Amino acid sequence: MTNSKMSDSVERWLIHDSYSFESIKNAENNFQILVKHAGTHGIPVEIFEPKSQPGVIVIGAKVIMGNNQIARYLGFNDEEKTRFEKKIVDFCNSIQAVNRVITEDGKKKVGIFVVLDNKENINQQTFFDAIEKVSEMHEKTARFLLKTF
């Protein structure tokens, strides 16, 4: 699929399933879309095609750490922060989630992603299966953070 064709397909699929969404400008991506309520758990999901990887669709969600968790994290020394982030990475790997711990808007977040990179098999069904998978992984990661932190 070409860049515009991929974007058009994603938008068509979202409209077909009655999802409300908005386009976001991001210089790093060919297109980026925010769906405010997606999947079984109704979480915000971002869908984008990185300019560095044409033909790849990334579907992701961010688990935002609570204020008390952020305060505790900020009290950690560098070694404790590294150990904590490794725990998150290990957990995300156990549920087969591509992940990244990020700071955004002054909050610590865990990004959970599914990457669709088999261009021949990117279709409406695999797309919505990936949204469901992100929704489930988001919930599991949020519960993990509540239980372990």
trRosetta pair geometry for C-beta under 8 A, 3 or more apart (Angstrom, degrees):
i j d omega theta_ij theta_ji phi_ij phi_ji
1 5 4.6 -141 -169 97 89 113
1 6 4.3 116 121 -67 128 84
1 9 6.6 -60 -144 -1 151 142
1 55 6.6 142 57 -123 77 76
1 119 6.4 -161 13 -161 81 100
1 122 6.9 -85 3 76 133 127
2 5 4.4 86 53 11 79 110
2 6 6.9 -145 88 -11 35 87
3 6 6.0 -58 -151 31 25 109
3 7 6.6 20 156 -13 62 107
3 30 4.6 -119 -151 -175 118 145
3 31 7.3 146 177 -15 89 104
3 49 6.7 178 -137 104 80 151
3 54 6.3 -66 -74 -142 95 105
4 7 5.6 -53 -147 40 36 112
4 8 6.1 38 153 -21 67 107
5 8 5.6 -54 -145 38 30 113
5 9 6.3 34 154 -22 64 105
6 9 5.7 -53 -148 34 30 112
6 10 6.5 29 155 -18 64 104
6 30 7.7 57 69 100 124 137
6 31 7.5 -178 96 30 95 129
6 49 5.9 81 110 -68 141 152
6 55 7.1 -168 -67 -116 149 40
6 57 6.8 -162 -179 -69 122 106
6 122 7.6 6 -130 118 100 147
7 10 5.9 -54 -148 35 30 110
7 11 6.4 26 156 -14 65 108
7 30 7.0 -130 -54 124 117 100
7 31 4.1 111 -105 -19 120 167
7 49 7.1 -100 -67 8 84 132
8 11 5.9 -58 -147 40 29 109
8 12 6.1 31 154 -22 65 109
9 12 5.6 -56 -146 37 29 112
9 13 6.3 30 156 -20 65 105
9 122 7.9 97 111 128 149 105
9 124 8.0 -129 175 -68 97 76
10 13 5.9 -55 -149 35 29 111
10 14 6.4 27 154 -17 64 107
10 31 7.5 170 49 102 140 137
10 33 6.4 -177 130 10 129 150
10 47 5.9 178 -169 134 140 141
10 57 6.9 163 -81 -127 128 136
10 127 7.0 -174 -116 -143 74 145
11 14 5.8 -56 -148 37 32 111
11 15 6.3 30 155 -17 66 107
11 21 7.5 -144 -124 75 72 137
11 33 7.1 -174 -82 -94 78 151
12 15 5.8 -56 -146 39 29 109
12 16 6.1 34 154 -25 64 108
13 16 5.6 -53 -146 34 29 115
13 17 6.5 7 161 1 64 108
13 124 4.7 -179 -119 -120 117 90
13 127 5.6 31 146 90 167 153
13 128 7.2 -146 169 -49 123 96
14 17 6.4 -70 -149 49 27 95
14 19 4.2 -80 -167 61 84 119
14 21 5.2 -11 162 -5 153 141
14 33 7.3 -137 -36 154 161 151
14 35 6.5 -143 -135 -93 129 123
15 18 7.5 32 -176 -79 34 28
15 19 7.3 -83 -65 49 25 75
16 124 7.4 -34 69 -135 147 137
17 128 6.9 132 -62 -97 164 131
19 35 5.3 -21 172 -139 127 121
19 37 7.8 -162 -144 74 82 71
19 38 6.5 27 -134 -97 129 89
20 35 7.2 127 80 -148 51 69
20 36 6.2 -24 90 32 102 107
20 37 7.2 39 47 35 100 94
21 33 5.1 18 171 177 130 108
21 34 6.3 163 -158 82 77 45
21 35 4.6 -38 -97 -91 100 70
21 36 7.5 -173 -101 -4 48 73
22 33 7.1 161 82 -155 32 66
22 34 5.4 -13 60 57 83 96
23 31 7.0 -65 -140 -164 104 91
23 32 7.0 107 -165 78 63 58
23 33 5.8 -41 -102 -100 55 71
23 34 8.0 159 -110 16 8 77
24 32 4.4 -57 68 102 96 109
24 33 6.9 171 12 -99 86 17
24 34 5.5 70 -33 -21 122 106
24 46 7.5 -38 27 -135 144 106
25 32 7.5 155 -103 47 3 112
26 29 4.5 35 87 27 113 106
26 32 4.6 39 18 -1 124 149
26 48 6.9 -24 57 -130 142 144
28 50 6.4 -31 147 -139 89 79
28 51 6.1 -138 176 15 41 106
28 52 7.6 -25 -173 -9 84 100
29 32 4.6 84 86 -51 151 103
29 48 4.3 -50 -143 -175 150 120
29 49 6.0 119 -168 68 90 50
29 50 5.6 -64 -106 -103 74 38
29 51 6.2 -156 -118 -27 17 80
30 48 7.7 144 49 -178 66 77
30 49 4.4 -34 48 88 111 109
30 50 7.5 46 -1 107 85 10
30 51 5.6 135 -50 -84 75 67
30 54 6.8 78 -41 -111 146 78
31 48 6.4 -165 94 -138 53 64
31 49 5.6 38 41 28 79 102
32 46 6.4 -8 -170 -172 96 102
32 47 7.2 159 -154 83 48 48
32 48 4.0 -3 -105 -100 78 111
32 49 8.0 -139 -68 26 58 57
33 46 7.1 154 80 -157 48 53
33 47 4.6 -13 59 60 99 98
33 48 7.1 178 19 -72 62 63
34 44 6.5 -9 -171 -170 96 102
34 45 7.5 156 -155 82 50 44
34 46 5.6 -23 -100 -101 69 74
34 47 8.0 -173 -77 21 24 73
35 38 4.4 64 112 -53 127 122
35 44 7.0 164 87 -154 54 51
35 45 4.7 -8 59 60 103 93
35 46 7.8 -171 22 -80 72 26
35 47 6.8 42 -9 -8 107 110
35 131 7.8 -15 64 -134 154 129
36 44 5.4 -27 -141 -105 42 86
37 42 4.3 -16 -157 -158 93 83
37 43 7.4 108 -136 37 43 14
37 44 7.4 -26 -65 -78 36 52
38 42 7.1 124 40 -135 25 29
38 43 6.3 -52 58 67 75 62
38 44 7.3 72 16 -144 97 16
38 45 4.1 -49 45 8 145 128
38 131 5.2 -96 165 -171 121 119
38 134 7.7 13 107 81 122 118
38 135 6.5 -139 112 -72 78 114
39 42 6.9 -132 72 -42 68 24
39 43 6.1 -11 51 32 118 90
39 45 6.8 109 -12 -48 109 136
39 131 5.2 -156 -68 147 91 85
39 132 5.3 150 -130 -107 94 41
39 134 6.5 -137 -60 76 149 82
39 135 2.5 -171 150 -59 155 146
39 136 7.4 -134 -177 -25 135 62
39 138 7.8 130 73 28 157 128
40 132 6.4 60 -16 -138 98 83
40 135 5.2 142 36 129 76 143
40 136 7.1 43 39 -65 124 76
41 135 4.7 166 27 -176 98 101
41 136 7.6 154 -13 -74 121 37
41 138 6.5 -152 69 79 146 116
41 139 5.2 -176 -73 -60 159 117
42 135 8.0 73 1 -137 25 122
43 61 5.2 37 128 -143 131 145
43 134 7.8 -133 74 124 128 93
43 135 5.7 167 25 -122 114 77
43 138 5.1 -52 -9 108 177 164
43 139 7.9 -145 -42 -52 137 79
44 61 6.5 138 86 -134 60 91
44 62 7.6 -22 83 37 106 85
45 59 6.2 1 179 -173 116 89
45 60 7.0 153 -158 80 70 30
45 61 5.2 -49 -103 -75 67 95
45 131 6.0 41 -168 -139 173 91
45 134 5.9 98 -123 106 118 143
45 135 7.5 -54 -69 -67 126 81
46 58 8.0 1 108 108 89 91
46 59 7.5 167 86 -152 49 43
46 60 5.3 -20 61 66 93 84
46 61 7.2 158 15 -84 76 42
46 62 8.0 33 2 -18 117 96
47 57 6.5 -5 -170 -174 92 102
47 58 7.3 166 -151 85 44 52
47 59 5.2 -6 -104 -105 81 75
47 60 8.0 163 -81 22 39 64
48 57 7.5 156 82 -153 27 59
48 58 5.5 -19 65 59 77 97
49 53 7.5 -135 -177 87 66 78
49 54 6.9 44 165 -131 114 45
49 55 7.5 101 -153 7 118 11
49 56 6.3 140 -143 74 74 56
49 57 5.8 -41 -84 -97 83 58
49 58 7.4 158 -92 13 31 81
50 53 4.5 45 72 35 109 93
50 56 6.4 -14 36 75 93 113
50 58 6.6 47 -25 -6 97 129
51 54 7.2 4 -159 -64 36 80
53 56 4.0 -21 134 28 114 135
53 117 7.5 -55 170 -116 126 108
55 117 7.5 74 116 -150 87 61
55 119 4.8 -31 -178 -88 117 120
56 115 6.2 -10 -176 -170 111 97
56 116 6.8 158 -163 81 58 56
56 117 4.6 -4 -118 -105 98 82
57 115 7.6 155 83 -159 48 48
57 116 4.4 -5 61 57 96 111
57 122 6.1 121 10 -138 125 137
57 127 7.2 -21 108 -113 157 93
57 130 7.9 121 106 85 112 166
58 113 5.5 -17 -170 -162 101 121
58 114 7.5 156 -157 78 53 45
58 115 5.4 -19 -105 -105 76 72
58 116 7.6 -160 -75 23 30 72
59 113 6.8 143 77 -155 44 65
59 114 4.9 -13 62 58 98 94
59 116 7.1 45 -6 -11 104 105
59 127 7.6 138 -58 -158 143 66
59 130 4.8 117 38 134 148 116
59 131 5.9 -103 -179 -81 148 60
59 134 5.3 -120 126 -40 102 147
60 111 5.7 12 178 -176 132 94
60 112 6.1 162 -153 83 78 48
60 113 3.9 -27 -92 -97 108 80
60 114 7.3 -179 -75 20 59 59
60 134 6.4 -158 -121 -137 23 134
61 111 7.6 165 86 -150 33 56
61 112 5.4 -14 61 59 80 99
61 134 5.2 130 -4 163 109 109
61 135 7.2 93 -22 -86 156 43
61 137 7.8 150 47 81 115 93
61 138 4.5 -28 92 -84 141 131
62 102 7.6 -66 -129 53 119 118
62 104 7.4 -50 -153 43 160 142
62 109 4.4 4 -176 176 113 132
62 110 6.9 148 -158 72 61 41
62 111 5.2 -29 -100 -96 80 65
62 112 7.4 173 -91 16 28 75
63 109 6.4 152 73 -163 46 72
63 110 4.4 -12 55 57 104 97
63 112 6.5 55 -16 -16 102 114
63 138 5.9 170 -69 -154 96 73
63 141 4.8 -139 -33 109 159 117
63 142 5.0 -156 -140 -74 121 77
63 145 6.5 166 144 -8 133 145
64 107 5.6 5 -153 146 101 141
64 108 7.9 124 -158 83 55 50
64 109 5.2 -32 -100 -104 58 93
65 69 4.1 -121 179 96 104 128
65 70 5.2 134 105 -59 116 80
65 73 6.9 24 146 -14 163 143
65 107 6.6 180 51 178 81 91
65 108 4.5 -2 25 81 133 98
65 109 6.7 -142 -2 -86 81 38
65 110 7.4 89 -48 -14 90 91
65 145 6.4 -133 -110 -175 80 145
65 149 7.6 -50 -139 108 111 148
66 69 4.6 94 56 8 77 105
66 70 7.0 -142 97 -6 38 87
67 70 5.7 -54 -145 36 32 110
67 71 6.3 33 155 -20 65 105
68 71 5.7 -50 -145 35 32 113
68 72 6.4 33 154 -18 63 105
69 72 5.7 -54 -149 37 31 111
69 73 6.2 34 152 -21 65 107
69 108 7.4 -117 115 65 100 123
69 145 6.6 22 -129 169 159 110
69 149 5.3 59 -132 129 108 121
70 73 5.5 -53 -146 37 31 114
70 74 6.3 33 155 -21 65 105
70 107 6.3 -85 -89 -141 146 65
70 108 5.2 167 -109 16 91 107
71 74 5.9 -54 -147 35 28 111
71 75 6.8 29 151 -20 60 107
72 75 5.7 -60 -158 33 33 113
72 76 7.4 48 145 -37 62 93
72 149 7.0 166 84 177 142 93
73 76 5.7 -39 -165 4 41 118
73 81 6.8 80 -172 -112 82 87
73 84 6.7 -158 -122 110 91 165
73 108 5.8 -20 78 -9 164 165
73 149 7.9 11 -62 -167 95 132
76 80 3.6 -136 -161 95 105 118
76 81 4.6 143 107 -56 130 75
76 84 6.5 -83 -106 -6 169 137
77 80 5.2 91 49 12 67 104
77 81 7.2 -128 98 -7 32 91
78 81 5.7 -55 -147 36 32 113
78 82 6.3 32 155 -20 66 106
79 82 5.8 -54 -150 36 30 111
79 83 6.3 30 152 -19 65 107
80 83 5.6 -53 -144 38 32 112
80 84 6.2 34 155 -20 65 106
81 84 5.8 -56 -147 37 29 111
81 85 6.3 26 156 -16 65 108
82 85 5.9 -57 -146 39 28 108
82 86 6.3 32 153 -22 63 106
83 86 5.7 -54 -150 33 29 114
83 87 6.7 36 149 -23 62 100
84 87 5.6 -49 -156 28 35 114
84 88 6.8 33 149 -17 64 101
84 149 7.3 74 -151 -102 116 120
85 88 5.6 -49 -152 34 38 113
85 89 6.3 39 150 -18 68 105
85 101 5.1 -106 -134 13 104 161
86 89 5.6 -52 -145 39 34 112
86 90 6.1 37 154 -21 66 105
87 90 5.8 -54 -146 37 28 112
87 91 6.4 28 154 -18 63 106
87 148 6.7 -157 153 146 138 147
88 91 5.8 -56 -150 36 30 110
88 92 6.2 26 155 -16 66 108
88 99 7.1 -146 142 142 95 146
88 101 5.9 89 87 -70 150 119
88 110 5.8 -136 -171 -112 134 131
88 141 7.8 55 -155 -152 89 103
88 144 7.8 130 -122 118 65 128
88 145 7.7 25 -107 -85 103 91
89 92 5.8 -56 -145 40 30 110
89 93 6.2 33 155 -21 64 106
89 99 6.3 -171 -117 80 60 124
89 101 7.6 -78 -57 -22 88 109
90 93 5.7 -54 -148 36 29 113
90 94 6.5 33 151 -25 62 104
91 94 5.6 -55 -155 30 33 114
91 95 6.9 8 156 0 66 103
91 141 7.0 129 120 -117 122 74
91 144 5.1 122 -178 -170 155 158
91 148 8.0 -154 -64 14 148 157
92 95 6.2 -67 -151 47 34 94
92 97 4.3 -88 -168 71 87 106
92 98 7.8 -29 156 115 120 5
92 99 3.7 -17 168 -18 165 151
92 110 7.3 -160 -68 178 131 122
92 112 6.8 -151 -133 -111 115 87
92 137 7.7 64 -139 -174 78 115
92 141 6.6 26 -90 -101 87 117
93 96 7.3 30 -172 -85 36 31
93 97 7.4 -98 -66 49 23 66
93 99 7.8 -102 -48 19 61 120
95 137 5.5 152 129 -124 130 92
95 140 5.5 148 -105 104 163 151
95 141 7.5 -131 46 -59 151 84
97 112 4.8 -37 -172 -149 134 92
97 113 7.0 116 -178 45 78 46
97 114 7.6 -65 -131 -68 67 69
97 137 4.5 138 -87 -166 128 142
97 141 7.1 -63 46 -59 171 125
98 112 7.6 118 71 -167 56 43
98 113 4.2 -50 80 73 105 97
98 114 7.0 154 23 -89 105 24
98 115 5.9 42 -5 -18 156 106
99 110 6.2 -11 -164 -179 113 91
99 111 6.2 152 -156 83 55 64
99 112 5.7 -12 -101 -102 87 54
99 113 6.9 179 -79 19 37 83
99 141 7.9 161 -113 -109 132 144
100 110 7.6 161 80 -159 38 51
100 111 4.5 -5 57 53 87 115
100 113 7.7 23 4 -5 97 120
101 108 7.0 -6 -175 -171 94 95
101 109 7.5 163 -156 86 50 44
101 110 5.7 -25 -102 -104 67 70
101 111 7.7 -158 -77 17 18 79
102 108 7.6 157 86 -155 40 50
102 109 5.3 -22 68 66 87 92
102 110 7.8 152 22 -99 74 21
102 111 5.7 38 2 -20 121 113
103 106 7.4 1 178 -128 96 13
103 107 7.1 169 -153 81 62 32
103 108 5.8 -33 -99 -96 74 57
103 109 7.4 145 -105 18 23 80
104 107 6.3 -30 70 61 62 80
104 109 5.6 -27 30 15 107 131
110 141 5.7 -144 100 167 138 136
110 145 7.2 -165 2 -63 141 133
112 134 6.1 145 113 -150 104 77
112 137 4.8 179 177 118 140 116
112 138 5.5 -163 50 -79 147 67
112 141 5.7 -156 -66 -9 136 155
113 134 7.3 -5 -132 -112 24 110
114 130 4.4 -170 105 -160 143 98
114 133 5.3 85 -74 89 149 123
114 134 5.3 -112 -3 -62 112 94
114 137 7.8 152 -52 14 99 146
116 121 7.9 -133 -167 94 98 85
116 122 5.1 104 150 -104 126 103
116 126 6.2 121 -128 135 129 116
116 127 7.0 -29 -56 -93 167 62
116 130 5.8 -74 -55 -67 113 160
118 121 4.3 9 108 37 116 108
118 122 6.8 164 82 -39 63 78
119 122 5.9 -41 -144 7 34 113
121 126 5.8 95 146 -47 86 162
122 126 6.0 -115 -128 78 38 131
122 127 6.8 66 -170 -61 75 92
123 126 5.4 86 48 17 69 99
123 127 6.8 -124 99 -10 31 97
124 127 5.6 -59 -147 36 27 117
124 128 6.4 15 162 -9 65 107
125 128 6.3 -61 -146 41 28 100
125 129 6.2 31 155 -20 64 109
126 129 5.5 -52 -143 38 33 116
126 130 6.3 38 154 -23 64 104
127 130 5.9 -58 -156 32 27 111
127 131 6.8 27 148 -19 62 102
128 131 5.3 -43 -146 31 42 115
128 132 6.5 45 152 -19 65 100
129 132 5.7 -54 -153 36 33 112
129 133 6.4 35 149 -21 65 106
130 133 5.4 -50 -145 35 34 114
130 134 6.4 37 154 -20 65 102
131 134 5.8 -52 -149 35 31 111
131 135 6.4 35 150 -22 63 105
132 135 5.5 -53 -150 34 32 115
132 136 6.4 30 154 -16 66 105
133 136 5.8 -55 -149 38 31 110
133 137 6.2 27 155 -15 66 109
134 137 5.8 -57 -142 42 30 108
134 138 6.1 39 154 -27 64 105
135 138 5.7 -51 -150 29 27 115
135 139 6.8 24 154 -15 61 104
136 139 5.9 -57 -154 36 32 109
136 140 6.4 28 153 -16 67 108
137 140 5.6 -53 -144 40 34 111
137 141 6.1 34 157 -19 67 108
138 141 6.0 -60 -148 38 26 108
138 142 6.3 27 154 -20 64 108
139 142 5.7 -54 -145 35 30 112
139 143 6.4 28 156 -16 64 106
140 143 5.9 -56 -149 38 30 109
140 144 6.2 36 151 -24 64 106
141 144 5.4 -49 -146 33 33 116
141 145 6.5 34 155 -19 64 102
142 145 5.9 -53 -151 35 30 110
142 146 6.6 29 151 -18 63 106
143 146 5.7 -55 -149 37 34 111
143 147 6.2 25 157 -15 68 110
144 147 6.0 -63 -146 41 27 105
144 148 5.9 -10 170 9 66 118
145 148 6.6 -72 -129 51 21 88
145 149 5.2 -35 -169 34 63 121
146 149 7.3 -56 -93 54 9 78
